Amino acid sequence: MATLTYVYADSTAVLGPLATYAEPHCYDLCEQHAGSLTVPRGWEVLRLAMPSQPPQPGPDDLLALADAVREAASRPSSSAPAPGQRGTHSALEAPAGTEGARRGHLRVLREPS
């Protein structure tokens, strides 16, 4: 995976490691498309050093994901489920008899002993 950024003023395309946040005019590419990238005639491609392995998610990533889920759950639903369909929250609930502390619609499961 790589992020492609264009610098129009310099007629340059920069291909480097995945960006950590979204920016306008940046595009994430798979390995195949990053490897076969071509640019318009007269343009230059700068290929930055790529890490040998993608970075592993850290504790900050997990907290950000949990915060995003909590925020999405706190928004009022714009439409009710159609008749005969189950609501989306039922799929997120833990099965009956599962132990754990409940926070909002998330459930923390204990490690098996």
C-alpha positions in Angstrom: 0.0 0.0 0.0 1.2 3.5 -0.8 -0.2 7.0 -0.9 0.1 9.1 -4.1 0.3 12.8 -3.9 0.5 15.3 -6.8 2.6 18.5 -6.7 1.1 20.3 -9.7 3.5 23.3 -9.5 6.5 21.0 -9.9 4.9 18.5 -12.3 5.7 15.8 -9.8 3.9 12.8 -8.4 5.1 11.6 -5.0 4.6 7.9 -4.1 5.3 7.1 -0.5 4.1 5.2 2.7 0.4 5.3 3.6 -0.6 8.7 4.9 -1.8 8.7 8.5 -4.6 11.2 7.8 -6.7 12.1 4.7 -5.8 15.1 2.6 -7.4 16.4 -0.6 -5.6 15.2 -3.7 -4.0 12.2 -2.0 -4.9 8.7 -3.2 -4.1 5.3 -1.5 -3.0 2.7 -3.9 -2.6 -1.1 -3.6 0.9 -2.7 -4.3 0.0 -3.6 -7.8 -1.1 -0.1 -8.8 1.7 1.6 -6.9 4.2 -0.5 -8.8 2.8 0.2 -12.2 2.2 3.9 -11.7 2.8 6.1 -14.8 2.6 9.9 -15.0 1.9 12.3 -17.8 4.8 13.1 -20.2 7.1 15.7 -18.7 6.2 14.8 -15.1 8.6 13.2 -12.6 7.8 10.4 -10.1 9.4 10.5 -6.7 9.3 7.1 -5.0 9.9 7.5 -1.3 11.4 4.6 0.8 8.6 2.2 1.7 8.6 0.2 5.0 9.2 -3.5 4.6 6.1 -4.3 6.7 3.0 -2.2 7.4 2.9 -0.7 10.9 1.0 -2.7 13.5 -2.0 -1.0 15.1 -1.2 0.4 18.5 -3.3 1.3 21.6 -4.1 4.7 20.2 -5.6 3.1 17.1 -7.9 0.9 19.2 -9.0 3.9 21.4 -9.7 5.9 18.2 -11.8 3.1 16.8 -13.7 2.7 20.1 -14.4 6.5 20.2 -15.7 6.5 16.6 -18.0 3.6 17.4 -19.3 5.4 20.5 -19.9 8.6 18.6 -21.7 6.8 15.8 -23.9 5.0 18.4 -24.8 8.3 20.1 -26.2 9.8 16.9 -30.0 9.6 16.5 -31.0 7.1 13.9 -32.4 8.7 10.7 -34.6 5.8 9.8 -36.1 2.8 11.6 -35.5 -0.7 10.3 -37.9 -1.9 7.7 -40.7 -4.3 8.8 -39.3 -7.8 9.2 -35.7 -6.6 9.5 -33.7 -6.7 12.7 -32.2 -3.5 14.1 -28.4 -2.9 13.7 -27.8 -2.8 17.4 -28.8 -6.4 18.0 -25.9 -7.6 15.9 -23.5 -5.8 18.2 -24.8 -7.2 21.5 -23.0 -10.1 23.1 -24.7 -13.4 23.2 -26.8 -14.2 26.3 -24.7 -15.5 29.2 -21.5 -13.7 28.1 -19.8 -12.0 31.0 -18.4 -8.6 30.8 -18.9 -4.9 31.6 -21.3 -3.1 29.3 -20.5 0.4 28.1 -23.1 1.9 25.8 -23.6 -0.8 23.2 -20.0 -2.2 23.5 -19.2 -5.1 25.8 -15.7 -5.7 27.3 -15.0 -9.5 27.5 -12.8 -11.0 30.1 -9.8 -13.2 29.2 -10.6 -16.9 29.5 -8.9 -18.4 32.6 
